[in-house]
Amino acid sequence: MRLIENKKVLDQIVGECKADNKTIAFVPTLGNLHAGHLSLVEIAKAQCDLVLVSIFVNPTQFEENSDLDHYPRTLGADSFALVGKNVDFLYTPHQEDIYPDNTDLPINISFPGISNILCGHFRPGHFEGVALIVSKLFNLVQPDVAVFGEKDFQQLLLIKMLVRQLSFPVKIISGNTVREADGLAMSSRNQYLNDAERIVAPELYRCLQNIKRRIKHGESQFEIIEQQAKREIEESGFEPEYISIRNAHNLKPASMQDKEFVVLLAANLGDARLIDNIRFVR
């Protein structure tokens, strides 16, 4: 695996790949990799000649500097894991390569109706930061394919919209959420859970499964289902931000006329903010 640390070297490598007609699959990450990230790498390997993974803790998608400062940096362990997956390139840009004029946003990319709802409502500016960094990385890496996880479902839909609206010549492929044996979605934030919280955390997925079961059995009063589910996880010790039943294609509030649903939730448990979702056809 070749480590790329600056734009000049990246430009040279991308140019060589294009000259040799080699296709590039791209997996952008914040680092602190776990099995969920590595599953995306496996998908990428099946898609293209070469796989490039980036690790960059993007400041514009964090609400508070304290959250940014505390995000785990584990480059050594991450590199070792990627070598084990036979990744071709690891790009770890310096901030000045990404934001040459500091992180004050000279460009604001937003998608009203997607970027300001659900997680976007509780984390204002987050998805604008995601859209900006993904756009920059697509321009730098020039991938043929990019792979994102379905655990961040709202982010995935936003990136698909970004590619359509800005005409990026990139095929977006998604990977299924990878879960622990007890159903908890793998996340870098799980390490913030203490032992007691870790036992409780899988209740979120069980909550999603129960909502799915109720809808598939014909229940149609979605607001009541959401309110009941919210009370249930509150009783388990969570501080829910939202539980919402949505159309899986556009994230509009679902109706019984819809065929494909996604139920999304976000909740705090101790120091960890956890998100999860479940998608299904009625």
C-alpha contacts under 8 A as a table, 3 or more apart, distances in Angstrom:
res1	aa1	res2	aa2	distance
1	M	82	L	7.96
1	M	83	V	6.02
1	M	86	N	6.89
1	M	87	V	5.85
1	M	88	D	4.72
1	M	89	F	5.38
1	M	90	L	7.03
2	R	88	D	6.25
2	R	89	F	4.83
2	R	90	L	6.28
3	L	89	F	5.94
3	L	90	L	4.93
3	L	91	Y	6.13
3	L	92	T	7.55
4	I	9	V	6.44
4	I	10	L	6.29
4	I	89	F	6.99
4	I	90	L	5.93
4	I	91	Y	4.64
4	I	92	T	6.23
4	I	93	P	7.50
5	E	9	V	7.43
5	E	10	L	7.85
5	E	91	Y	5.92
5	E	92	T	5.05
5	E	93	P	5.09
5	E	94	H	6.86
6	N	9	V	5.78
6	N	10	L	6.40
6	N	91	Y	7.88
6	N	92	T	7.49
6	N	93	P	5.45
6	N	94	H	6.61
6	N	97	D	6.85
7	K	10	L	4.92
7	K	11	D	5.97
7	K	93	P	7.18
7	K	97	D	6.25
7	K	140	L	7.67
8	K	11	D	5.23
8	K	12	Q	6.41
9	V	12	Q	5.12
9	V	13	I	6.27
10	L	13	I	5.16
10	L	14	V	6.03
10	L	91	Y	7.72
10	L	140	L	7.64
10	L	141	V	7.37
11	D	14	V	5.24
11	D	15	G	6.03
11	D	140	L	7.29
11	D	141	V	7.85
12	Q	15	G	5.16
12	Q	16	E	6.25
13	I	16	E	5.08
13	I	17	C	6.20
14	V	17	C	5.09
14	V	18	K	6.20
14	V	141	V	6.64
14	V	142	Q	7.36
15	G	18	K	5.19
15	G	19	A	6.10
16	E	19	A	5.03
16	E	20	D	6.19
17	C	20	D	5.17
17	C	21	N	6.17
17	C	22	K	5.04
17	C	23	T	7.19
17	C	24	I	7.88
18	K	21	N	4.94
18	K	22	K	5.84
18	K	23	T	7.36
19	A	22	K	7.65
22	K	48	C	7.83
22	K	49	D	5.74
22	K	50	L	6.99
23	T	48	C	5.21
23	T	49	D	5.16
23	T	50	L	6.18
23	T	143	P	7.33
23	T	144	D	6.03
24	I	48	C	5.63
24	I	49	D	6.22
24	I	50	L	4.91
24	I	51	V	5.74
24	I	52	L	6.87
24	I	142	Q	7.87
24	I	143	P	5.00
24	I	144	D	5.42
24	I	145	V	6.57
25	A	44	A	5.37
25	A	45	K	7.21
25	A	47	Q	6.69
25	A	48	C	5.53
25	A	49	D	7.66
25	A	50	L	6.16
25	A	51	V	4.83
25	A	52	L	6.21
25	A	143	P	5.79
25	A	144	D	6.03
25	A	145	V	4.67
25	A	146	A	5.62
25	A	147	V	7.46
26	F	44	A	6.96
26	F	51	V	5.96
26	F	52	L	4.98
26	F	53	V	5.79
26	F	54	S	7.78
26	F	141	V	7.77
26	F	143	P	5.93
26	F	144	D	7.84
26	F	145	V	6.12
26	F	146	A	4.57
26	F	147	V	6.34
27	V	40	L	7.00
27	V	41	V	6.68
27	V	44	A	7.34
27	V	51	V	7.71
27	V	52	L	6.42
27	V	53	V	4.72
27	V	54	S	6.46
27	V	146	A	5.86
27	V	147	V	5.37
27	V	148	F	6.95
28	P	53	V	5.69
28	P	54	S	4.79
28	P	55	I	6.57
28	P	146	A	7.89
28	P	147	V	7.80
28	P	148	F	7.82
29	T	37	H	7.80
29	T	53	V	7.22
29	T	54	S	5.76
29	T	55	I	5.08
29	T	56	F	6.59
29	T	57	V	7.99
30	L	54	S	7.78
30	L	55	I	5.11
30	L	56	F	5.03
30	L	57	V	4.82
30	L	58	N	7.15
31	G	55	I	5.05
31	G	56	F	6.80
31	G	57	V	7.20
31	G	72	P	7.92
31	G	73	R	6.77
31	G	74	T	6.83
31	G	75	L	7.04
31	G	78	D	6.78
32	N	72	P	6.15
32	N	73	R	6.17
32	N	74	T	5.35
32	N	75	L	7.37
32	N	78	D	6.43
32	N	188	S	6.36
33	L	36	G	7.74
33	L	37	H	5.82
33	L	38	L	7.33
33	L	78	D	5.76
33	L	188	S	7.26
34	H	37	H	5.55
34	H	38	L	6.50
34	H	186	M	7.36
34	H	187	S	7.40
34	H	188	S	7.18
35	A	38	L	4.95
35	A	39	S	6.11
35	A	178	V	7.22
35	A	186	M	7.45
36	G	39	S	5.21
36	G	40	L	6.77
36	G	149	G	7.76
36	G	177	T	6.90
36	G	178	V	5.15
36	G	179	R	7.89
36	G	186	M	6.21
36	G	187	S	7.66
37	H	40	L	5.25
37	H	41	V	6.64
37	H	149	G	7.81
38	L	41	V	4.91
38	L	42	E	6.43
38	L	81	A	8.00
38	L	82	L	7.65
38	L	85	K	7.63
39	S	42	E	5.08
39	S	43	I	6.47
39	S	175	G	7.36
39	S	178	V	7.80
40	L	43	I	5.05
40	L	44	A	6.18
40	L	147	V	6.20
40	L	148	F	6.89
40	L	149	G	6.99
40	L	174	S	7.98
40	L	175	G	5.97
41	V	44	A	4.93
41	V	45	K	6.20
41	V	51	V	7.54
41	V	53	V	7.92
41	V	85	K	7.48
41	V	87	V	7.68
41	V	147	V	7.94
42	E	45	K	5.17
42	E	46	A	6.65
42	E	85	K	7.57
43	I	46	A	5.39
43	I	47	Q	6.70
43	I	147	V	7.47
43	I	175	G	7.29
44	A	47	Q	5.20
44	A	48	C	6.67
44	A	51	V	6.36
44	A	145	V	7.69
44	A	146	A	7.55
44	A	147	V	6.49
45	K	48	C	6.04
45	K	49	D	7.34
45	K	50	L	7.03
45	K	51	V	6.13
47	Q	145	V	7.39
48	C	51	V	7.07
48	C	144	D	7.87
48	C	145	V	7.55
50	L	87	V	7.74
50	L	88	D	6.10
51	V	87	V	5.60
51	V	88	D	5.41
51	V	89	F	6.49
52	L	87	V	6.68
52	L	88	D	6.07
52	L	89	F	4.63
52	L	90	L	5.78
52	L	91	Y	7.14
53	V	87	V	7.47
53	V	89	F	6.34
53	V	90	L	4.97
53	V	91	Y	6.19
54	S	90	L	5.64
54	S	91	Y	4.52
54	S	92	T	5.83
54	S	93	P	7.96
55	I	90	L	7.46
55	I	91	Y	6.35
55	I	92	T	5.15
55	I	93	P	7.62
56	F	92	T	6.04
56	F	93	P	6.59
57	V	68	L	7.71
57	V	71	Y	7.89
58	N	61	Q	6.10
58	N	62	F	7.48
58	N	129	G	7.88
58	N	133	I	7.17
59	P	62	F	5.62
59	P	68	L	6.52
59	P	103	T	7.34
59	P	129	G	7.95
60	T	63	E	7.75
60	T	103	T	6.69
60	T	105	L	7.99
60	T	125	G	7.88
60	T	126	H	7.16
60	T	128	E	7.99
60	T	129	G	4.67
60	T	130	V	7.52
61	Q	125	G	6.78
61	Q	126	H	4.37
61	Q	127	F	6.65
61	Q	128	E	7.24
61	Q	129	G	4.31
61	Q	130	V	5.75
62	F	65	N	7.13
62	F	67	D	6.70
62	F	68	L	5.96
62	F	126	H	6.23
62	F	129	G	7.93
63	E	67	D	7.34
63	E	123	R	6.54
63	E	124	P	7.33
63	E	125	G	7.27
63	E	126	H	6.81
64	E	67	D	5.43
64	E	68	L	6.55
65	N	68	L	4.93
65	N	69	D	5.91
66	S	69	D	5.03
66	S	70	H	6.13
67	D	70	H	5.26
67	D	71	Y	6.27
68	L	71	Y	5.39
74	T	77	A	5.62
74	T	78	D	6.02
75	L	78	D	4.95
75	L	79	S	5.90
76	G	79	S	5.27
76	G	80	F	6.33
77	A	80	F	5.12
77	A	81	A	6.28
78	D	81	A	5.16
78	D	82	L	6.26
79	S	82	L	5.13
79	S	83	V	6.14
79	S	90	L	7.76
80	F	83	V	5.20
80	F	84	G	6.37
81	A	84	G	5.10
81	A	85	K	6.61
82	L	85	K	5.00
82	L	86	N	6.40
82	L	87	V	5.61
83	V	86	N	5.03
83	V	87	V	5.88
84	G	87	V	7.76
87	V	90	L	7.47
93	P	97	D	6.28
93	P	98	I	7.15
94	H	97	D	5.48
94	H	98	I	7.00
95	Q	98	I	5.26
95	Q	99	Y	5.82
95	Q	100	P	7.48
96	E	99	Y	4.97
96	E	100	P	4.48
96	E	101	D	7.51
96	E	102	N	7.09
97	D	100	P	5.85
98	I	133	I	7.84
98	I	136	K	7.08
99	Y	102	N	5.12
99	Y	103	T	5.74
101	D	104	D	7.45
105	L	108	N	6.47
107	I	132	L	7.67
108	N	128	E	6.41
108	N	132	L	7.35
109	I	128	E	5.44
109	I	131	A	6.14
109	I	132	L	6.34
110	S	115	S	6.21
110	S	127	F	7.35
110	S	128	E	5.38
110	S	131	A	7.41
111	F	114	I	5.60
111	F	115	S	5.29
111	F	116	N	7.67
111	F	158	L	7.53
112	P	115	S	5.72
112	P	116	N	6.02
113	G	116	N	6.17
113	G	117	I	6.45
114	I	117	I	5.82
114	I	120	G	7.72
114	I	154	Q	7.41
114	I	158	L	6.66
114	I	250	N	7.87
114	I	251	L	7.12
115	S	120	G	5.25
115	S	121	H	7.98
115	S	127	F	5.47
115	S	128	E	7.07
115	S	158	L	7.15
116	N	119	C	7.55
116	N	120	G	4.29
116	N	121	H	5.05
116	N	124	P	6.94
116	N	127	F	7.91
117	I	120	G	4.84
117	I	121	H	4.74
117	I	122	F	7.97
118	L	121	H	5.32
118	L	122	F	6.79
118	L	242	Y	6.92
119	C	122	F	5.23
119	C	123	R	5.77
119	C	154	Q	7.88
119	C	266	A	7.44
120	G	123	R	4.96
120	G	124	P	5.34
120	G	125	G	7.04
120	G	126	H	6.36
120	G	127	F	6.39
121	H	124	P	5.73
122	F	241	E	7.50
123	R	126	H	5.59
124	P	127	F	7.72
125	G	128	E	5.18
125	G	129	G	6.28
126	H	129	G	5.22
126	H	130	V	6.36
127	F	130	V	4.72
127	F	131	A	5.98
127	F	155	Q	7.23
127	F	158	L	7.99
128	E	131	A	5.16
128	E	132	L	6.20
129	G	132	L	5.16
129	G	133	I	6.22
130	V	133	I	5.36
130	V	134	V	6.05
130	V	155	Q	7.89
131	A	134	V	5.32
131	A	135	S	6.07
131	A	158	L	7.67
131	A	159	I	6.91
131	A	162	L	7.11
132	L	135	S	5.18
132	L	136	K	6.25
133	I	136	K	5.06
133	I	137	L	6.08
134	V	137	L	5.10
134	V	138	F	6.01
134	V	159	I	7.84
135	S	138	F	5.18
135	S	139	N	6.29
136	K	139	N	5.18
136	K	140	L	6.25
137	L	140	L	4.97
137	L	141	V	5.83
137	L	142	Q	7.84
138	F	141	V	5.36
138	F	142	Q	5.28
138	F	143	P	6.55
138	F	168	F	7.75
139	N	142	Q	5.45
142	Q	170	V	7.96
143	P	146	A	6.65
143	P	170	V	6.30
144	D	169	P	6.93
144	D	170	V	5.03
144	D	171	K	6.28
145	V	170	V	5.30
145	V	171	K	4.64
145	V	172	I	5.94
145	V	173	I	7.15
146	A	170	V	6.72
146	A	171	K	6.28
146	A	172	I	5.15
146	A	173	I	6.25
147	V	172	I	5.98
147	V	173	I	4.89
147	V	174	S	5.57
147	V	175	G	7.06
148	F	156	L	6.61
148	F	172	I	7.48
148	F	173	I	6.49
148	F	174	S	4.97
148	F	175	G	6.21
149	G	152	D	6.17
149	G	153	F	7.49
149	G	156	L	7.24
149	G	174	S	5.41
149	G	175	G	4.74
149	G	176	N	6.24
149	G	177	T	6.38
150	E	153	F	4.84
150	E	156	L	6.60
150	E	174	S	6.06
150	E	175	G	5.82
150	E	176	N	5.48
150	E	177	T	5.56
151	K	176	N	7.33
151	K	177	T	5.08
151	K	185	A	7.45
151	K	275	I	7.57
151	K	276	D	5.89
151	K	277	N	6.53
152	D	155	Q	5.33
152	D	156	L	6.22
152	D	275	I	7.69
152	D	276	D	7.49
153	F	156	L	4.97
153	F	157	L	6.36
153	F	277	N	7.23
154	Q	157	L	5.28
154	Q	158	L	6.25
154	Q	251	L	7.86
155	Q	158	L	5.03
155	Q	159	I	6.17
156	L	159	I	5.21
156	L	160	K	6.29
156	L	174	S	7.67
157	L	160	K	5.13
157	L	161	M	6.22
157	L	249	H	7.89
157	L	250	N	7.73
158	L	161	M	5.05
158	L	162	L	6.06
159	I	162	L	4.78
159	I	163	V	6.18
160	K	163	V	5.24
160	K	164	R	6.38
160	K	172	I	6.69
161	M	164	R	5.11
161	M	165	Q	6.01
162	L	165	Q	5.25
162	L	166	L	5.89
162	L	167	S	7.95
163	V	166	L	5.47
163	V	167	S	5.51
163	V	168	F	4.96
163	V	169	P	7.60
163	V	170	V	7.08
164	R	167	S	5.21
164	R	168	F	6.95
177	T	185	A	6.60
177	T	186	M	7.63
178	V	185	A	6.04
178	V	186	M	5.92
179	R	182	D	7.58
179	R	183	G	5.27
179	R	184	L	5.37
179	R	185	A	4.37
179	R	186	M	5.30
180	E	183	G	5.24
180	E	184	L	5.27
180	E	185	A	6.35
180	E	186	M	6.38
181	A	184	L	7.50
182	D	202	P	6.30
183	G	202	P	5.69
183	G	205	Y	6.14
183	G	206	R	7.74
184	L	201	A	6.57
184	L	202	P	4.66
184	L	204	L	7.54
184	L	205	Y	6.40
185	A	205	Y	7.79
185	A	276	D	6.76
186	M	190	N	7.15
187	S	190	N	5.46
188	S	191	Q	6.34
189	R	192	Y	5.65
189	R	193	L	7.77
189	R	272	A	5.88
189	R	273	R	6.99
189	R	274	L	7.15
190	N	193	L	5.57
190	N	198	R	7.78
190	N	272	A	6.72
190	N	274	L	7.74
191	Q	194	N	7.82
192	Y	270	G	7.91
192	Y	271	D	5.91
192	Y	272	A	5.41
193	L	196	A	7.84
193	L	197	E	5.45
193	L	198	R	5.55
193	L	269	L	7.45
193	L	270	G	6.77
193	L	271	D	6.82
193	L	272	A	6.17
194	N	197	E	5.26
194	N	198	R	6.01
195	D	198	R	5.12
195	D	199	I	6.58
196	A	199	I	5.37
196	A	200	V	6.75
197	E	200	V	5.09
197	E	201	A	5.98
197	E	269	L	6.86
197	E	270	G	7.24
198	R	201	A	5.17
198	R	202	P	7.66
199	I	202	P	6.99
200	V	203	E	5.89
200	V	236	S	7.04
200	V	237	G	7.96
201	A	204	L	6.23
201	A	269	L	7.65
202	P	205	Y	5.56
202	P	206	R	6.61
203	E	206	R	4.97
203	E	207	C	6.01
203	E	233	I	7.19
203	E	236	S	7.78
204	L	207	C	5.05
204	L	208	L	6.42
204	L	233	I	7.19
204	L	276	D	7.44
205	Y	208	L	5.01
205	Y	209	Q	6.19
205	Y	276	D	7.18
205	Y	277	N	7.81
206	R	209	Q	5.02
206	R	210	N	6.16
207	C	210	N	5.15
207	C	211	I	6.37
207	C	229	A	6.60
207	C	233	I	7.62
208	L	211	I	5.17
208	L	212	K	6.22
208	L	263	V	6.73
208	L	264	L	7.92
208	L	277	N	6.88
208	L	278	I	6.27
209	Q	212	K	5.07
209	Q	213	R	6.17
209	Q	278	I	7.38
210	N	213	R	5.04
210	N	214	R	6.24
211	I	214	R	5.14
211	I	215	I	6.29
211	I	225	I	7.06
211	I	229	A	7.74
211	I	263	V	7.79
212	K	215	I	5.33
212	K	216	K	6.14
212	K	263	V	7.73
212	K	278	I	7.65
212	K	280	F	7.37
213	R	216	K	5.21
213	R	217	H	6.16
214	R	217	H	5.10
214	R	218	G	6.61
214	R	219	E	5.69
215	I	218	G	5.14
215	I	219	E	4.92
215	I	220	S	6.60
215	I	282	R	7.30
216	K	219	E	7.35
216	K	282	R	5.36
219	E	222	F	7.65
220	S	255	S	7.75
220	S	256	M	6.35
221	Q	224	I	5.60
221	Q	225	I	6.46
222	F	225	I	5.00
222	F	226	E	6.14
222	F	245	I	6.86
222	F	254	A	7.93
223	E	226	E	5.07
223	E	227	Q	6.16
224	I	227	Q	5.10
224	I	228	Q	6.08
225	I	228	Q	5.24
225	I	229	A	6.12
226	E	229	A	5.15
226	E	230	K	6.12
226	E	243	I	5.83
226	E	244	S	6.29
226	E	245	I	7.42
227	Q	230	K	5.09
227	Q	231	R	6.35
228	Q	231	R	5.21
228	Q	232	E	6.27
229	A	232	E	5.03
229	A	233	I	6.43
229	A	243	I	7.45
230	K	233	I	5.50
230	K	234	E	6.20
230	K	240	P	6.60
230	K	242	Y	7.62
230	K	243	I	6.57
231	R	234	E	5.01
231	R	235	E	6.24
232	E	235	E	5.22
232	E	236	S	6.64
233	I	236	S	4.90
233	I	237	G	6.57
233	I	238	F	5.61
233	I	239	E	7.80
233	I	240	P	7.38
234	E	237	G	5.20
234	E	238	F	4.83
234	E	239	E	5.95
234	E	240	P	6.84
235	E	238	F	7.27
237	G	269	L	6.93
238	F	267	A	6.12
238	F	268	N	5.70
238	F	269	L	5.04
238	F	270	G	7.99
239	E	267	A	5.41
239	E	268	N	4.97
239	E	269	L	6.44
240	P	243	I	7.49
240	P	265	L	7.77
240	P	266	A	6.10
240	P	267	A	3.95
240	P	268	N	6.14
241	E	265	L	7.42
241	E	266	A	5.45
241	E	267	A	5.28
241	E	268	N	7.54
242	Y	264	L	7.81
242	Y	265	L	5.38
242	Y	266	A	5.62
242	Y	267	A	7.08
243	I	263	V	7.15
243	I	264	L	5.78
243	I	265	L	4.32
243	I	266	A	6.82
244	S	253	P	7.71
244	S	263	V	5.62
244	S	264	L	5.41
244	S	265	L	6.38
245	I	253	P	6.32
245	I	254	A	5.84
245	I	261	F	6.98
245	I	262	V	6.08
245	I	263	V	4.48
245	I	264	L	6.62
246	R	251	L	5.09
246	R	252	K	5.52
246	R	253	P	4.54
246	R	254	A	4.36
246	R	261	F	5.75
246	R	262	V	5.32
246	R	263	V	6.05
246	R	264	L	7.69
247	N	250	N	5.89
247	N	251	L	4.96
247	N	252	K	5.41
247	N	253	P	6.12
247	N	254	A	4.80
247	N	255	S	7.70
247	N	258	D	6.60
247	N	260	E	6.23
247	N	261	F	4.91
247	N	262	V	6.16
248	A	251	L	5.76
248	A	260	E	5.52
248	A	261	F	4.74
248	A	262	V	4.90
248	A	279	R	7.03
249	H	260	E	7.56
251	L	254	A	7.87
251	L	262	V	7.95
254	A	258	D	6.50
254	A	261	F	7.04
255	S	258	D	5.58
256	M	259	K	7.70
258	D	261	F	7.12
259	K	281	V	5.66
259	K	282	R	5.48
260	E	279	R	7.40
260	E	280	F	5.88
260	E	281	V	4.49
260	E	282	R	6.38
261	F	279	R	5.66
261	F	280	F	5.45
261	F	281	V	6.16
261	F	282	R	7.38
262	V	277	N	6.67
262	V	278	I	5.54
262	V	279	R	4.19
262	V	280	F	6.41
263	V	277	N	5.36
263	V	278	I	5.38
263	V	279	R	6.50
264	L	275	I	7.59
264	L	276	D	6.03
264	L	277	N	4.30
264	L	278	I	6.78
265	L	275	I	5.69
265	L	276	D	5.67
265	L	277	N	6.25
266	A	273	R	7.04
266	A	274	L	5.62
266	A	275	I	4.34
266	A	276	D	6.71
267	A	273	R	5.80
267	A	274	L	5.45
267	A	275	I	6.58
268	N	271	D	7.06
268	N	272	A	5.65
268	N	273	R	4.35
268	N	274	L	6.05
269	L	272	A	5.32
269	L	273	R	6.40
269	L	274	L	7.43
